[in-house]
Amino acid sequence: MLRFCAILVLTILFATKTLYAQRKQVDSLTILLNQHTVIDTTKIQLLSKLAYHYHQIAPDSTIYLSKEAYRLAVKLNYLKGKADALKHWAIGSYIQSYDGEALKKNKEALAIYKALGDERGEGAVLNNIAMIFHNQGEYERALVYYNSSMKKREAVGDLVGLGGGYNNIGNSYCDMGNYSKSLEYLFKGLEIREKIADTTGIANSYSNIGGVYFLLSRYDLALKYNEMANKLYELNGNRDGIFQSLITTGGVYLLRKQDRKALAIFEKALNIAQSMGSKSSEAVALVNVGEAEVNLGMFDRAIAHYTQALTFSKTSDDLEGIVISELGLGEAHLMQHHIDEALIHLNTGYNAAVILGNKLRLHEASTLLADAYGKKNNLALANKFLKEAMVYKDSLFNEEAGRKIHEAEFNYAMDKKQKEIELLEKDRSIQEVINQRQKIVVGSMIAFVLLLILMILLLNRNRKKEKKMKEVSVAQKIEIEEQSHKLKELNALKDKTFSILSHDLRSPVAALVGVMDLMERKLMTTDDFNALKGSFTQQLKSLSLLLDNLLQWSKSHMQGHTNVHPKMLILSEEVQQSFDLLQVFAQQKNIELASNISKDINVYTDKDNFDLVLRNLIANAIKFSKHNTKVLLSATHTNNHVEISVSDQGVGMKPEVLESLFSEQVKIGYGTNGEHGTGLGLLICKEFLENNNGAIKVESEYGKGTTFYITLPTHA
């Protein structure tokens, strides 16, 4: 139940200095403020600046000083002073977890900055509003405000703001699960911060990059970036940054089952949070301390720490903190066999998780409740929560699969970028050679004044070499274009393969895993299994056809679509073989498979290719046919070709589906029994028929049925 991610991936809300610098500024500003007794715009500016520099030291002082600055600005009708005071008021409110007040004050400040045409002020406030929405889990809404902020900051050339903005956008994509996009923006922010030597920002970027690598299970990289961040945080005396680094490091050790190391680090983080006076940070540290203590069997200490964290979370209306604390308390009591006490906390945590809608927390709660009710011999409720836990586990498995796909896409993008860099390096090398030759030509022209004969010889030699270099350059350019085309084809093959693996293989495999798990736990009877057996048989046969299609299609792409071995085939025999394989599918809908093809009709084609085409067309006809109808195959001999038709009395197709039928963008939909269609089978049919000098076309009327026509030669 680690909770460090919530604080780890968020960048520092507002641009911060070191604590040492903050205290130094506070002292000097306090002296100036005491010396300035006149109530004017200068006094308001001093109050506002002092309020800002207090936000890391004492956020309650930030609010107090901002209110005083705002009161004087209203009295003098000083609009810029009002806006600055409201912005800093919002900062103090946010740090003390008063999100509603922070949002209200930011919006009031934004309205004034707009009226003044102060784009720098607008950019800062828009960023702060985005951070509030991010903290509330409204990531899409946060991105809208971040992008608006970035436009303002670009307009005024605010490099510090741009570096922080890219970092913030990267964190939003991280929390949305798009880790490749997250790292893209985080490294953009780091590049700007390194350019302007913003050490505080650089440390913040390192910390967030390490956080993303942690979520990608790249723990070595996570620790590497975290260590770099921590060195800068310690150098600057930034306690908030040091706290984040400690929480990350402790999380790595916790996942590596090094619980004592993790506990020591989390306790150090707790001390820092307490010294900062940040209740939200203290709550984060407390639940992680409790997690380590439960793992080490220190249940009484864990209960005390979880109880303290729960109090903080309730005070700040932090629903996720409440869920984590209640589940931690329930687990600790459960480990001590205090079943009734455990159930009170677990049910409270479960109900809060339902409101939160967090699948990970619901999976944890359901698993613990199943265990608790099982120990209480309440088998009905134990079974109920066990099934729920399995459902959430399946959902989380799907999300994990999505995360791995994102990681694969990121690795692919990095490999592609490296190839582009290598190509650019090659082009630059060629250009350097050409430039060098041009220098030689210039030198030869100068020598022409002295020795005409020598100049002619040099020019002739250089022209020959330039011609050769141009030939080499053209050949390399052609090679690069060919490689680019091959990469695009492989990318399309990868995209289609990922799509099929993600959407069409996942569901039946996950369902089978779930059933096997239920049987292993003896939660499913033989009668239950027999009732589902027919459905699983159908899914497995559909899965088998899909795998066959996928393997054949991938193989044909990798071999260049040329690996065919045509021969004479008796058409009626090939049709009957396909009927025999698909008869079970037809019987499930009471569909008649019929053929009026004469036994003397032959086709000249590759047998494997043709059998796959027939199976796909007949299977599609069955899939989209209505119950108690007929699928009919006919053939006519014309000149040197045979035209074969496959007709059904099914649901037919809409015009928009027909237009994209034989493309990779087609969306087939579902059959009359809910069977899923990928469109891959028709794509294979078209490619295999064209490879065998054949063709395919279709006629369909929506609601009445469909007929596919395929044409093949009768001889070589």
Helices and strands as residue ranges (DSSP letters): H 5-8, H 19-35, H 41-53, H 59-76, H 79-95, H 99-116, H 119-135, H 139-156, H 159-175, H 179-195, H 199-215, H 219-236, H 239-255, H 259-276, H 279-295, H 299-315, H 319-335, H 339-356, H 359-375, H 379-450, H 452-500, I 501-505, H 506-520, H 526-558, E 566-570, H 571-588, E 592-595, E 602-606, H 607-623, E 630-638, E 641-648, H 655-659, E 669-670, E 676-677, H 680-691, E 695-701, E 705-713
